[in-house]
């Protein structure tokens, strides 16, 4: 895959996939007819959307802070807490 201006060739679609996985978790992959995230990841790699499964997981983790649930987790596996000091 070629990169343009230091961006991945499929930069935009990877952002959309990461957003969808983070916000909707398993419901996102079910909409595309997959039963597991791993099968969805492998499909993305096989169809040259991503070079590795890790790329998709990392993109999902980038969006997790925007979709934290009451359990402190988004669609990904990392729990990220953001504290904002008010003045």
ZANU-183421 format. One record per residue: residue in three letters; x, y, z of N, C-alpha, C in turn; residue number from 0. Coordinates in Angstrom, 3 decimals, always signed. Last residue first. Example, Ala and Ser with C-alpha at 12.3 -4.5 7.8 and 13.67 -1.06 7.14 Angstrom:
2
REC tinu     n_xx     n_yy     n_zz    ca_xx    ca_yy    ca_zz     c_xx     c_yy     c_zz semar
REC  SER  +12.850   -2.250   +7.080  +13.670   -1.060   +7.140  +12.900   +0.030   +7.870     1
REC  ALA  +13.190   -5.690   +7.800  +12.300   -4.500   +7.800  +13.200   -3.300   +7.800     0
//
This chain:
87
REC tinu     n_xx     n_yy     n_zz    ca_xx    ca_yy    ca_zz     c_xx     c_yy     c_zz semar
REC  UNK  -11.800  +25.724  +35.876  -11.273  +26.919  +36.544  -12.357  +27.713  +37.160    86
REC  UNK  -11.349  +22.193  +35.899  -12.165  +23.375  +35.642  -11.606  +24.552  +36.435    85
REC  UNK   -9.475  +19.806  +34.294   -9.522  +20.697  +35.435  -10.358  +21.914  +35.074    84
REC  UNK  -10.328  +16.670  +33.296  -10.270  +18.060  +32.866  -10.433  +18.933  +34.103    83
REC  UNK   -9.066  +13.546  +32.584   -9.489  +14.446  +33.643   -9.299  +15.882  +33.162    82
REC  UNK   -9.821  +10.579  +31.116   -9.374  +11.935  +30.831   -9.946  +12.836  +31.929    81
REC  UNK   -8.841   +7.262  +30.839   -9.575   +8.245  +31.625   -8.976   +9.618  +31.366    80
REC  UNK   -9.267   +4.342  +29.136   -8.584   +5.617  +29.122   -9.440   +6.620  +29.892    79
REC  UNK   -8.713   +1.012  +28.702   -9.493   +1.967  +29.484   -8.686   +3.252  +29.563    78
REC  UNK   -8.637   -0.924  +25.800   -7.934   -0.017  +26.683   -8.913   +0.889  +27.417    77
REC  UNK  -10.035   -2.416  +23.982   -9.685   -3.049  +25.243   -9.028   -2.118  +26.237    76
REC  UNK  -12.838   -0.755  +22.348  -11.540   -1.413  +22.417  -11.248   -1.955  +23.798    75
REC  UNK  -15.196   +0.598  +22.732  -15.227   -0.659  +22.005  -13.936   -1.430  +22.100    74
REC  UNK  -14.504   +1.838  +25.994  -15.166   +1.986  +24.716  -15.204   +0.628  +24.051    73
REC  UNK  -14.930   +1.880  +29.534  -14.344   +1.309  +28.326  -15.182   +1.664  +27.115    72
REC  UNK  -16.107   +2.467  +31.943  -14.816   +3.049  +31.663  -14.153   +2.522  +30.417    71
REC  UNK  -18.632   +1.697  +32.383  -17.613   +0.772  +32.858  -16.211   +1.305  +32.581    70
REC  UNK  -20.076   +3.603  +31.058  -20.069   +3.678  +32.509  -19.029   +2.743  +33.110    69
REC  UNK  -17.852   +4.200  +28.271  -19.126   +3.796  +28.862  -19.028   +3.951  +30.378    68
REC  UNK  -16.434   +6.445  +25.964  -16.308   +5.725  +27.221  -17.689   +5.414  +27.767    67
REC  UNK  -15.947   +7.540  +23.422  -17.102   +6.681  +23.653  -16.962   +5.849  +24.919    66
REC  UNK  -13.626   +8.916  +23.146  -14.856   +9.634  +22.823  -16.104   +8.836  +23.193    65
REC  UNK  -11.568   +7.110  +23.630  -11.843   +8.167  +24.621  -13.142   +8.931  +24.365    64
REC  UNK  -11.624   +5.431  +21.224  -12.217   +4.999  +22.490  -12.457   +6.121  +23.496    63
REC  UNK  -10.227   +6.149  +18.969  -11.550   +6.745  +19.160  -12.187   +6.385  +20.500    62
REC  UNK   -7.891   +4.686  +19.105   -7.800   +6.139  +19.003   -9.133   +6.820  +19.300    61
REC  UNK   -8.741   +2.052  +18.988   -8.300   +2.585  +20.274   -8.177   +4.103  +20.260    60
REC  UNK   -9.155   +1.809  +16.245  -10.303   +1.743  +17.150   -9.934   +2.364  +18.507    59
REC  UNK   -6.530   +1.875  +15.395   -7.433   +2.944  +14.966   -8.662   +2.981  +15.851    58
REC  UNK   -5.589   -0.500  +16.529   -5.038   +0.783  +16.977   -5.943   +1.939  +16.594    57
REC  UNK   -7.059   -2.360  +15.037   -7.235   -2.277  +16.494   -6.731   -0.943  +17.029    56
REC  UNK   -5.983   -1.877  +12.512   -7.411   -1.640  +12.752   -7.679   -1.503  +14.248    55
REC  UNK   -3.324   -2.622  +12.907   -3.649   -1.279  +12.418   -5.098   -0.932  +12.714    54
REC  UNK   -3.468   -5.308  +13.594   -3.112   -4.321  +14.610   -3.426   -2.899  +14.197    53
REC  UNK   -3.851   -6.582  +11.200   -4.974   -6.530  +12.134   -4.718   -5.447  +13.181    52
REC  UNK   -2.286   -4.793   +8.459   -2.294   -5.724   +9.583   -3.563   -5.559  +10.408    51
REC  UNK   -2.961   -3.179   +6.321   -1.852   -4.112   +6.164   -1.846   -5.168   +7.269    50
REC  UNK   -6.315   -2.694   +5.140   -5.275   -2.509   +6.144   -4.172   -3.521   +5.898    49
REC  UNK   -7.511   -3.295   +2.819   -7.945   -2.071   +3.488   -6.891   -1.680   +4.509    48
REC  UNK   -7.026   -5.680   +1.441   -6.070   -4.575   +1.360   -6.594   -3.240   +1.882    47
REC  UNK   -8.575   -7.837   +2.007   -9.034   -6.952   +0.937   -8.219   -5.663   +0.854    46
REC  UNK   -7.337   -9.003   +4.184   -7.391   -9.763   +2.928   -7.792   -8.889   +1.741    45
REC  UNK   -7.856   -7.054   +6.140   -6.483   -7.308   +5.707   -6.479   -8.008   +4.360    44
REC  UNK  -10.642   -7.276   +6.363  -10.037   -5.986   +6.016   -8.603   -6.156   +5.518    43
REC  UNK  -10.852   -9.937   +7.191  -11.454   -9.510   +5.928  -10.824   -8.202   +5.456    42
REC  UNK   -9.655   -9.782   +9.690   -9.004  -10.579   +8.636   -9.559  -10.234   +7.259    41
REC  UNK  -11.585   -8.231  +11.033  -10.217   -7.745  +10.859   -9.521   -8.466   +9.711    40
REC  UNK  -13.763  -10.009  +10.983  -13.863   -8.701  +10.323  -12.477   -8.132  +10.048    39
REC  UNK  -12.752  -12.075  +12.531  -13.117  -12.345  +11.136  -13.260  -11.051  +10.341    38
REC  UNK  -12.422  -10.661  +14.952  -11.257  -11.230  +14.261  -11.579  -11.523  +12.804    37
REC  UNK  -15.000  -10.078  +15.753  -14.134   -8.982  +15.318  -12.949   -9.520  +14.527    36
REC  UNK  -17.522  -12.316  +14.468  -16.454  -11.957  +15.398  -15.636  -10.800  +14.840    35
REC  UNK  -19.448  -12.445  +12.518  -19.818  -12.864  +13.867  -18.774  -12.471  +14.902    34
REC  UNK  -20.504  -10.190   +9.941  -19.453  -10.943  +10.624  -19.903  -11.277  +12.036    33
REC  UNK  -22.185   -8.461   +8.533  -22.345   -9.893   +8.383  -21.266  -10.746   +9.025    32
REC  UNK  -22.148   -5.821   +9.072  -21.433   -6.231   +7.866  -21.449   -7.744   +7.680    31
REC  UNK  -23.420   -5.706  +11.474  -24.056   -5.029  +10.343  -23.411   -5.408   +9.011    30
REC  UNK  -21.529   -6.870  +13.126  -22.719   -7.648  +12.766  -23.454   -7.027  +11.582    29
REC  UNK  -19.761   -4.789  +13.584  -19.330   -5.903  +12.730  -20.510   -6.767  +12.294    28
REC  UNK  -21.418   -3.138  +15.209  -20.826   -2.642  +13.963  -20.445   -3.797  +13.044    27
REC  UNK  -21.965   -4.595  +17.472  -23.073   -4.270  +16.572  -22.556   -3.791  +15.222    26
REC  UNK  -19.560   -4.629  +18.874  -19.952   -5.814  +18.102  -21.123   -5.548  +17.152    25
REC  UNK  -19.109   -1.157  +18.750  -18.524   -2.421  +19.179  -19.009   -3.573  +18.300    24
REC  UNK  -19.834   +1.448  +18.278  -20.896   +0.440  +18.236  -20.426   -0.963  +18.612    23
REC  UNK  -17.480   +3.024  +18.702  -18.800   +3.484  +19.145  -19.810   +2.344  +19.274    22
REC  UNK  -15.345   +1.494  +17.700  -15.283   +2.077  +19.026  -16.673   +2.442  +19.544    21
REC  UNK  -16.170   +0.786  +15.130  -15.840   -0.253  +16.101  -15.852   +0.292  +17.520    20
REC  UNK  -16.505   +3.369  +13.987  -17.633   +2.435  +14.104  -17.378   +1.348  +15.137    19
REC  UNK  -13.867   +4.367  +14.129  -14.981   +5.072  +14.771  -16.141   +4.114  +15.020    18
REC  UNK  -12.515   +2.512  +12.514  -12.149   +2.694  +13.920  -13.249   +3.357  +14.718    17
REC  UNK  -13.829   +2.989  +10.066  -13.890   +1.667  +10.693  -13.568   +1.776  +12.179    16
REC  UNK  -13.090   +5.653   +9.632  -14.509   +5.293   +9.745  -14.681   +3.933  +10.419    15
REC  UNK  -10.305   +5.369   +9.472  -10.903   +6.213  +10.515  -12.372   +5.870  +10.716    14
REC  UNK  -10.140   +3.776   +7.205   -9.680   +3.236   +8.482  -10.215   +4.065   +9.651    13
REC  UNK  -11.038   +5.583   +5.304  -11.859   +4.397   +5.593  -11.434   +3.752   +6.909    12
REC  UNK   -8.916   +7.470   +5.413  -10.292   +7.861   +5.729  -11.149   +6.655   +6.093    11
REC  UNK   -6.572   +5.950   +4.702   -6.666   +6.726   +5.934   -8.122   +7.000   +6.344    10
REC  UNK   -5.521   +4.218   +2.809   -6.932   +4.115   +3.192   -7.217   +4.838   +4.507     9
REC  UNK   -2.814   +4.896   +2.715   -3.621   +4.980   +1.489   -5.117   +4.969   +1.804     8
REC  UNK   -1.771   +6.896   +5.467   -2.065   +5.587   +4.910   -2.973   +5.764   +3.700     7
REC  UNK   +0.288   +9.731   +5.013   -0.974   +9.141   +5.451   -1.133   +7.790   +4.774     6
REC  UNK   +2.477  +11.028   +3.965   +2.635  +10.324   +5.233   +1.330   +9.792   +5.811     5
REC  UNK   +1.547  +11.735   +1.383   +1.713  +12.756   +2.417   +1.773  +12.144   +3.815     4
REC  UNK   +0.429   +8.550   +0.913   +0.446   +9.874   +0.307   +0.523  +10.887   +1.435     3
REC  UNK   +1.644   +5.241   +0.556   +1.172   +6.329   +1.406   +1.326   +7.642   +0.652     2
REC  UNK   +0.570   +2.152   -0.824   +1.346   +3.380   -0.904   +0.766   +4.429   +0.037     1
REC  UNK   +0.832   -1.176   +0.000   +0.000   +0.000   +0.000   +0.877   +1.239   +0.000     0
//
